[in-house]
Amino acid sequence: MNQLQALLNDSLIRTKHVENAAIIDIKERQVCASTFGFNVPPENALNLIYTFYKNLLQVRRGGLCFKEKYYKCVRADERSIYLQNVHGGLILVKTKTFILVATYGVGMYPSVCVEAVEKL
C-alpha cells in the first residue's frame, strides 16, 4: 500500500465517513491511489477532470453520471462538487494537482462526508 492509499484509508474509510475514495492526478490524467476494490475507469477519471474545467455549469444544472449511476448536483463551486441519488452520494474536491472522489451510502451523513473529504 502506498502513502496515498494509506492516507485515504486512515483519514476517510476508517472513520466511516466515506465508503470508497480515489485520488486522480490531474496532470497525469489517471487515478494514482484508491481504496481497496474501488475502481475508477480511465474514462470516468477524464470526465471528472473535464467536469471541473469545462463542464461545471452543466453539472450544476443537470447532474453527473459516474460509473453508470446518475447523481443530482446539490452543491458545486470551482473546488468542490457534492452530488447525490437514492443510493447515496458522490463528493469531488479539486486541488491544484489532484481530484479526490469519494462515495457514501444511504444512512451516512452527507455533510460529515463532505467535511471529511474537504479537510483531507
TIVO-2410 file (N, C-alpha, C; in nm, 3 decimals):
# residues 120
REC num residu      c1      c2      c3 atome chaine
REC   1      M   0.085  -0.118   0.000     N      A
REC   1      M   0.000   0.000   0.000    CA      A
REC   1      M   0.089   0.124   0.000     C      A
REC   2      N   0.060   0.217  -0.091     N      A
REC   2      N   0.141   0.338  -0.093    CA      A
REC   2      N   0.088   0.441   0.007     C      A
REC   3      Q   0.159   0.551   0.021     N      A
REC   3      Q   0.122   0.653   0.120    CA      A
REC   3      Q  -0.014   0.716   0.093     C      A
REC   4      L  -0.047   0.737  -0.034     N      A
REC   4      L  -0.177   0.795  -0.066    CA      A
REC   4      L  -0.291   0.701  -0.031     C      A
REC   5      Q  -0.272   0.572  -0.057     N      A
REC   5      Q  -0.374   0.474  -0.019    CA      A
REC   5      Q  -0.389   0.470   0.133     C      A
REC   6      A  -0.278   0.474   0.203     N      A
REC   6      A  -0.283   0.474   0.350    CA      A
REC   6      A  -0.356   0.598   0.401     C      A
REC   7      L  -0.332   0.713   0.339     N      A
REC   7      L  -0.400   0.836   0.377    CA      A
REC   7      L  -0.550   0.824   0.356     C      A
REC   8      L  -0.592   0.770   0.242     N      A
REC   8      L  -0.734   0.751   0.216    CA      A
REC   8      L  -0.797   0.659   0.321     C      A
REC   9      N  -0.730   0.549   0.348     N      A
REC   9      N  -0.783   0.454   0.446    CA      A
REC   9      N  -0.790   0.513   0.586     C      A
REC  10      D  -0.683   0.577   0.629     N      A
REC  10      D  -0.678   0.630   0.765    CA      A
REC  10      D  -0.769   0.751   0.785     C      A
REC  11      S  -0.774   0.840   0.688     N      A
REC  11      S  -0.847   0.966   0.705    CA      A
REC  11      S  -0.994   0.958   0.668     C      A
REC  12      L  -1.030   0.865   0.581     N      A
REC  12      L  -1.168   0.859   0.534    CA      A
REC  12      L  -1.238   0.726   0.565     C      A
REC  13      I  -1.182   0.618   0.522     N      A
REC  13      I  -1.250   0.489   0.531    CA      A
REC  13      I  -1.265   0.444   0.676     C      A
REC  14      R  -1.159   0.450   0.752     N      A
REC  14      R  -1.164   0.404   0.891    CA      A
REC  14      R  -1.254   0.489   0.980     C      A
REC  15      T  -1.276   0.612   0.941     N      A
REC  15      T  -1.365   0.698   1.020    CA      A
REC  15      T  -1.512   0.670   0.989     C      A
REC  16      K  -1.537   0.589   0.886     N      A
REC  16      K  -1.672   0.552   0.843    CA      A
REC  16      K  -1.751   0.668   0.784     C      A
REC  17      H  -1.682   0.775   0.743     N      A
REC  17      H  -1.750   0.888   0.681    CA      A
REC  17      H  -1.766   0.869   0.531     C      A
REC  18      V  -1.690   0.776   0.475     N      A
REC  18      V  -1.687   0.754   0.330    CA      A
REC  18      V  -1.684   0.604   0.304     C      A
REC  19      E  -1.753   0.560   0.197     N      A
REC  19      E  -1.748   0.419   0.158    CA      A
REC  19      E  -1.622   0.388   0.078     C      A
REC  20      N  -1.599   0.466  -0.026     N      A
REC  20      N  -1.486   0.446  -0.117    CA      A
REC  20      N  -1.426   0.580  -0.155     C      A
REC  21      A  -1.299   0.578  -0.194     N      A
REC  21      A  -1.235   0.703  -0.235    CA      A
REC  21      A  -1.121   0.674  -0.333     C      A
REC  22      A  -1.092   0.773  -0.415     N      A
REC  22      A  -0.980   0.765  -0.509    CA      A
REC  22      A  -0.922   0.904  -0.529     C      A
REC  23      I  -0.794   0.906  -0.563     N      A
REC  23      I  -0.726   1.031  -0.594    CA      A
REC  23      I  -0.683   1.027  -0.741     C      A
REC  24      I  -0.724   1.129  -0.815     N      A
REC  24      I  -0.691   1.140  -0.957    CA      A
REC  24      I  -0.586   1.248  -0.972     C      A
REC  25      D  -0.475   1.214  -1.037     N      A
REC  25      D  -0.370   1.310  -1.069    CA      A
REC  25      D  -0.413   1.386  -1.194     C      A
REC  26      I  -0.434   1.516  -1.181     N      A
REC  26      I  -0.486   1.596  -1.292    CA      A
REC  26      I  -0.387   1.600  -1.408     C      A
REC  27      K  -0.261   1.623  -1.380     N      A
REC  27      K  -0.160   1.634  -1.486    CA      A
REC  27      K  -0.142   1.501  -1.559     C      A
REC  28      E  -0.135   1.392  -1.484     N      A
REC  28      E  -0.117   1.259  -1.544    CA      A
REC  28      E  -0.248   1.204  -1.602     C      A
REC  29      R  -0.361   1.264  -1.560     N      A
REC  29      R  -0.493   1.226  -1.608    CA      A
REC  29      R  -0.526   1.079  -1.580     C      A
REC  30      Q  -0.492   1.038  -1.456     N      A
REC  30      Q  -0.521   0.900  -1.417    CA      A
REC  30      Q  -0.531   0.887  -1.265     C      A
REC  31      V  -0.590   0.779  -1.221     N      A
REC  31      V  -0.602   0.751  -1.078    CA      A
REC  31      V  -0.465   0.710  -1.025     C      A
REC  32      C  -0.422   0.775  -0.917     N      A
REC  32      C  -0.291   0.741  -0.859    CA      A
REC  32      C  -0.305   0.664  -0.728     C      A
REC  33      A  -0.424   0.663  -0.670     N      A
REC  33      A  -0.449   0.584  -0.548    CA      A
REC  33      A  -0.599   0.567  -0.532     C      A
REC  34      S  -0.638   0.454  -0.476     N      A
REC  34      S  -0.779   0.431  -0.446    CA      A
REC  34      S  -0.791   0.332  -0.332     C      A
REC  35      T  -0.905   0.333  -0.269     N      A
REC  35      T  -0.929   0.238  -0.162    CA      A
REC  35      T  -0.953   0.100  -0.223     C      A
REC  36      F  -0.935  -0.003  -0.144     N      A
REC  36      F  -0.945  -0.141  -0.190    CA      A
REC  36      F  -1.079  -0.168  -0.258     C      A
REC  37      G  -1.072  -0.216  -0.380     N      A
REC  37      G  -1.191  -0.254  -0.454    CA      A
REC  37      G  -1.264  -0.142  -0.525     C      A
REC  38      F  -1.215  -0.019  -0.515     N      A
REC  38      F  -1.280   0.094  -0.580    CA      A
REC  38      F  -1.207   0.125  -0.709     C      A
REC  39      N  -1.263   0.086  -0.819     N      A
REC  39      N  -1.203   0.106  -0.949    CA      A
REC  39      N  -1.271   0.224  -1.019     C      A
REC  40      V  -1.192   0.323  -1.054     N      A
REC  40      V  -1.242   0.436  -1.132    CA      A
REC  40      V  -1.186   0.419  -1.274     C      A
REC  41      P  -1.271   0.380  -1.369     N      A
REC  41      P  -1.223   0.361  -1.506    CA      A
REC  41      P  -1.161   0.488  -1.562     C      A
REC  42      P  -1.063   0.474  -1.652     N      A
REC  42      P  -0.995   0.591  -1.709    CA      A
REC  42      P  -1.090   0.694  -1.769     C      A
REC  43      E  -1.196   0.649  -1.837     N      A
REC  43      E  -1.290   0.744  -1.897    CA      A
REC  43      E  -1.366   0.822  -1.789     C      A
REC  44      N  -1.394   0.761  -1.675     N      A
REC  44      N  -1.457   0.833  -1.564    CA      A
REC  44      N  -1.362   0.934  -1.503     C      A
REC  45      A  -1.235   0.898  -1.490     N      A
REC  45      A  -1.135   0.991  -1.435    CA      A
REC  45      A  -1.124   1.114  -1.526     C      A
REC  46      L  -1.117   1.092  -1.656     N      A
REC  46      L  -1.109   1.204  -1.750    CA      A
REC  46      L  -1.235   1.290  -1.744     C      A
REC  47      N  -1.350   1.227  -1.731     N      A
REC  47      N  -1.476   1.301  -1.722    CA      A
REC  47      N  -1.480   1.389  -1.597     C      A
REC  48      L  -1.428   1.339  -1.485     N      A
REC  48      L  -1.426   1.418  -1.362    CA      A
REC  48      L  -1.333   1.538  -1.374     C      A
REC  49      I  -1.218   1.519  -1.439     N      A
REC  49      I  -1.127   1.631  -1.463    CA      A
REC  49      I  -1.196   1.734  -1.553     C      A
REC  50      Y  -1.255   1.688  -1.659     N      A
REC  50      Y  -1.325   1.775  -1.753    CA      A
REC  50      Y  -1.437   1.853  -1.683     C      A
REC  51      T  -1.504   1.787  -1.591     N      A
REC  51      T  -1.615   1.850  -1.518    CA      A
REC  51      T  -1.572   1.979  -1.450     C      A
REC  52      F  -1.456   1.979  -1.387     N      A
REC  52      F  -1.411   2.099  -1.316    CA      A
REC  52      F  -1.366   2.210  -1.411     C      A
REC  53      Y  -1.312   2.174  -1.526     N      A
REC  53      Y  -1.253   2.275  -1.613    CA      A
REC  53      Y  -1.345   2.325  -1.723     C      A
REC  54      K  -1.441   2.244  -1.765     N      A
REC  54      K  -1.523   2.283  -1.880    CA      A
REC  54      K  -1.673   2.264  -1.858     C      A
REC  55      N  -1.712   2.189  -1.757     N      A
REC  55      N  -1.848   2.139  -1.751    CA      A
REC  55      N  -1.922   2.172  -1.622     C      A
REC  56      L  -1.868   2.259  -1.538     N      A
REC  56      L  -1.924   2.282  -1.404    CA      A
REC  56      L  -2.068   2.335  -1.409     C      A
REC  57      L  -2.096   2.429  -1.496     N      A
REC  57      L  -2.231   2.483  -1.506    CA      A
REC  57      L  -2.331   2.374  -1.546     C      A
REC  58      Q  -2.292   2.291  -1.640     N      A
REC  58      Q  -2.380   2.182  -1.684    CA      A
REC  58      Q  -2.406   2.084  -1.570     C      A
REC  59      V  -2.305   2.055  -1.490     N      A
REC  59      V  -2.322   1.964  -1.376    CA      A
REC  59      V  -2.416   2.026  -1.274     C      A
REC  60      R  -2.403   2.155  -1.250     N      A
REC  60      R  -2.494   2.223  -1.157    CA      A
REC  60      R  -2.639   2.207  -1.200     C      A
REC  61      R  -2.662   2.220  -1.330     N      A
REC  61      R  -2.799   2.214  -1.382    CA      A
REC  61      R  -2.849   2.071  -1.401     C      A
REC  62      G  -2.765   1.984  -1.454     N      A
REC  62      G  -2.813   1.853  -1.496    CA      A
REC  62      G  -2.758   1.734  -1.422     C      A
REC  63      G  -2.668   1.755  -1.327     N      A
REC  63      G  -2.611   1.642  -1.254    CA      A
REC  63      G  -2.496   1.578  -1.328     C      A
REC  64      L  -2.463   1.457  -1.287     N      A
REC  64      L  -2.345   1.388  -1.339    CA      A
REC  64      L  -2.368   1.239  -1.339     C      A
REC  65      C  -2.320   1.173  -1.442     N      A
REC  65      C  -2.323   1.027  -1.447    CA      A
REC  65      C  -2.183   0.978  -1.411     C      A
REC  66      F  -2.175   0.890  -1.312     N      A
REC  66      F  -2.047   0.835  -1.269    CA      A
REC  66      F  -2.065   0.686  -1.247     C      A
REC  67      K  -1.984   0.607  -1.317     N      A
REC  67      K  -1.991   0.461  -1.308    CA      A
REC  67      K  -2.133   0.410  -1.328     C      A
REC  68      E  -2.195   0.464  -1.432     N      A
REC  68      E  -2.328   0.423  -1.478    CA      A
REC  68      E  -2.440   0.454  -1.379     C      A
REC  69      K  -2.417   0.548  -1.288     N      A
REC  69      K  -2.521   0.594  -1.197    CA      A
REC  69      K  -2.536   0.744  -1.213     C      A
REC  70      Y  -2.660   0.792  -1.210     N      A
REC  70      Y  -2.686   0.934  -1.221    CA      A
REC  70      Y  -2.691   0.996  -1.082     C      A
REC  71      Y  -2.627   1.111  -1.066     N      A
REC  71      Y  -2.626   1.187  -0.942    CA      A
REC  71      Y  -2.675   1.329  -0.967     C      A
REC  72      K  -2.763   1.377  -0.881     N      A
REC  72      K  -2.813   1.515  -0.888    CA      A
REC  72      K  -2.717   1.605  -0.811     C      A
REC  73      C  -2.689   1.721  -0.866     N      A
REC  73      C  -2.599   1.816  -0.800    CA      A
REC  73      C  -2.671   1.886  -0.685     C      A
REC  74      V  -2.607   1.885  -0.570     N      A
REC  74      V  -2.659   1.955  -0.453    CA      A
REC  74      V  -2.583   2.085  -0.431     C      A
REC  75      R  -2.453   2.082  -0.456     N      A
REC  75      R  -2.368   2.199  -0.438    CA      A
REC  75      R  -2.249   2.188  -0.532     C      A
REC  76      A  -2.208   2.299  -0.590     N      A
REC  76      A  -2.090   2.297  -0.678    CA      A
REC  76      A  -2.024   2.433  -0.682     C      A
REC  77      D  -1.892   2.432  -0.674     N      A
REC  77      D  -1.813   2.552  -0.697    CA      A
REC  77      D  -1.685   2.508  -0.766     C      A
REC  78      E  -1.592   2.600  -0.784     N      A
REC  78      E  -1.470   2.567  -0.861    CA      A
REC  78      E  -1.380   2.467  -0.791     C      A
REC  79      R  -1.402   2.439  -0.663     N      A
REC  79      R  -1.317   2.345  -0.589    CA      A
REC  79      R  -1.387   2.220  -0.538     C      A
REC  80      S  -1.520   2.219  -0.534     N      A
REC  80      S  -1.589   2.102  -0.483    CA      A
REC  80      S  -1.726   2.085  -0.546     C      A
REC  81      I  -1.767   1.959  -0.558     N      A
REC  81      I  -1.897   1.925  -0.611    CA      A
REC  81      I  -1.956   1.817  -0.519     C      A
REC  82      Y  -2.079   1.837  -0.481     N      A
REC  82      Y  -2.149   1.746  -0.392    CA      A
REC  82      Y  -2.274   1.699  -0.467     C      A
REC  83      L  -2.283   1.568  -0.491     N      A
REC  83      L  -2.393   1.510  -0.567    CA      A
REC  83      L  -2.455   1.395  -0.488     C      A
REC  84      Q  -2.583   1.367  -0.517     N      A
REC  84      Q  -2.643   1.253  -0.451    CA      A
REC  84      Q  -2.755   1.193  -0.535     C      A
REC  85      N  -2.789   1.067  -0.501     N      A
REC  85      N  -2.903   0.998  -0.559    CA      A
REC  85      N  -2.966   0.913  -0.449     C      A
REC  86      V  -3.061   0.828  -0.484     N      A
REC  86      V  -3.131   0.749  -0.382    CA      A
REC  86      V  -3.042   0.645  -0.315     C      A
REC  87      H  -2.928   0.613  -0.375     N      A
REC  87      H  -2.837   0.511  -0.321    CA      A
REC  87      H  -2.725   0.569  -0.235     C      A
REC  88      G  -2.710   0.700  -0.237     N      A
REC  88      G  -2.602   0.763  -0.161    CA      A
REC  88      G  -2.554   0.887  -0.233     C      A
REC  89      G  -2.424   0.910  -0.225     N      A
REC  89      G  -2.374   1.032  -0.286    CA      A
REC  89      G  -2.232   1.022  -0.334     C      A
REC  90      L  -2.190   1.128  -0.397     N      A
REC  90      L  -2.058   1.140  -0.456    CA      A
REC  90      L  -2.005   1.278  -0.423     C      A
REC  91      I  -1.880   1.284  -0.374     N      A
REC  91      I  -1.815   1.409  -0.339    CA      A
REC  91      I  -1.690   1.422  -0.425     C      A
REC  92      L  -1.669   1.538  -0.484     N      A
REC  92      L  -1.548   1.566  -0.562    CA      A
REC  92      L  -1.484   1.692  -0.506     C      A
REC  93      V  -1.354   1.685  -0.480     N      A
REC  93      V  -1.280   1.802  -0.431    CA      A
REC  93      V  -1.154   1.815  -0.516     C      A
REC  94      K  -1.129   1.937  -0.568     N      A
REC  94      K  -1.014   1.961  -0.655    CA      A
REC  94      K  -0.911   2.048  -0.584     C      A
REC  95      T  -0.784   2.008  -0.595     N      A
REC  95      T  -0.673   2.091  -0.553    CA      A
REC  95      T  -0.597   2.130  -0.681     C      A
REC  96      K  -0.481   2.190  -0.667     N      A
REC  96      K  -0.402   2.225  -0.787    CA      A
REC  96      K  -0.359   2.101  -0.864     C      A
REC  97      T  -0.331   1.991  -0.795     N      A
REC  97      T  -0.276   1.874  -0.862    CA      A
REC  97      T  -0.364   1.749  -0.860     C      A
REC  98      F  -0.465   1.746  -0.774     N      A
REC  98      F  -0.545   1.625  -0.760    CA      A
REC  98      F  -0.694   1.654  -0.756     C      A
REC  99      I  -0.771   1.551  -0.789     N      A
REC  99      I  -0.914   1.549  -0.763    CA      A
REC  99      I  -0.939   1.429  -0.674     C      A
REC 100      L  -1.003   1.451  -0.563     N      A
REC 100      L  -1.040   1.344  -0.472    CA      A
REC 100      L  -1.187   1.314  -0.496     C      A
REC 101      V  -1.218   1.190  -0.524     N      A
REC 101      V  -1.356   1.146  -0.542    CA      A
REC 101      V  -1.389   1.047  -0.431     C      A
REC 102      A  -1.503   1.066  -0.368     N      A
REC 102      A  -1.544   0.977  -0.259    CA      A
REC 102      A  -1.693   0.948  -0.270     C      A
REC 103      T  -1.731   0.827  -0.229     N      A
REC 103      T  -1.871   0.788  -0.229    CA      A
REC 103      T  -1.917   0.762  -0.086     C      A
REC 104      Y  -2.044   0.782  -0.064     N      A
REC 104      Y  -2.103   0.747   0.065    CA      A
REC 104      Y  -2.239   0.684   0.039     C      A
REC 105      G  -2.286   0.603   0.133     N      A
REC 105      G  -2.411   0.531   0.114    CA      A
REC 105      G  -2.527   0.591   0.189     C      A
REC 106      V  -2.643   0.535   0.164     N      A
REC 106      V  -2.764   0.574   0.234    CA      A
REC 106      V  -2.743   0.549   0.383     C      A
REC 107      G  -2.788   0.641   0.464     N      A
REC 107      G  -2.772   0.628   0.608    CA      A
REC 107      G  -2.648   0.696   0.661     C      A
REC 108      M  -2.555   0.729   0.573     N      A
REC 108      M  -2.437   0.804   0.615    CA      A
REC 108      M  -2.474   0.953   0.613     C      A
REC 109      Y  -2.402   1.032   0.686     N      A
REC 109      Y  -2.431   1.175   0.693    CA      A
REC 109      Y  -2.355   1.249   0.584     C      A
REC 110      P  -2.424   1.297   0.481     N      A
REC 110      P  -2.357   1.365   0.370    CA      A
REC 110      P  -2.271   1.482   0.414     C      A
REC 111      S  -2.318   1.563   0.507     N      A
REC 111      S  -2.241   1.680   0.547    CA      A
REC 111      S  -2.109   1.639   0.613     C      A
REC 112      V  -2.109   1.530   0.688     N      A
REC 112      V  -1.986   1.481   0.751    CA      A
REC 112      V  -1.891   1.429   0.644     C      A
REC 113      C  -1.945   1.361   0.544     N      A
REC 113      C  -1.863   1.311   0.434    CA      A
REC 113      C  -1.798   1.425   0.358     C      A
REC 114      V  -1.876   1.528   0.326     N      A
REC 114      V  -1.823   1.644   0.254    CA      A
REC 114      V  -1.713   1.709   0.336     C      A
REC 115      E  -1.738   1.729   0.463     N      A
REC 115      E  -1.638   1.792   0.551    CA      A
REC 115      E  -1.510   1.709   0.559     C      A
REC 116      A  -1.523   1.578   0.574     N      A
REC 116      A  -1.406   1.490   0.584    CA      A
REC 116      A  -1.322   1.495   0.456     C      A
REC 117      V  -1.388   1.491   0.341     N      A
REC 117      V  -1.318   1.493   0.213    CA      A
REC 117      V  -1.250   1.629   0.192     C      A
REC 118      E  -1.320   1.737   0.222     N      A
REC 118      E  -1.262   1.869   0.204    CA      A
REC 118      E  -1.142   1.891   0.296     C      A
REC 119      K  -1.148   1.840   0.418     N      A
REC 119      K  -1.033   1.854   0.510    CA      A
REC 119      K  -0.913   1.775   0.462     C      A
REC 120      L  -0.937   1.657   0.405     N      A
REC 120      L  -0.826   1.576   0.355    CA      A
REC 120      L  -0.758   1.649   0.241     C      A
***
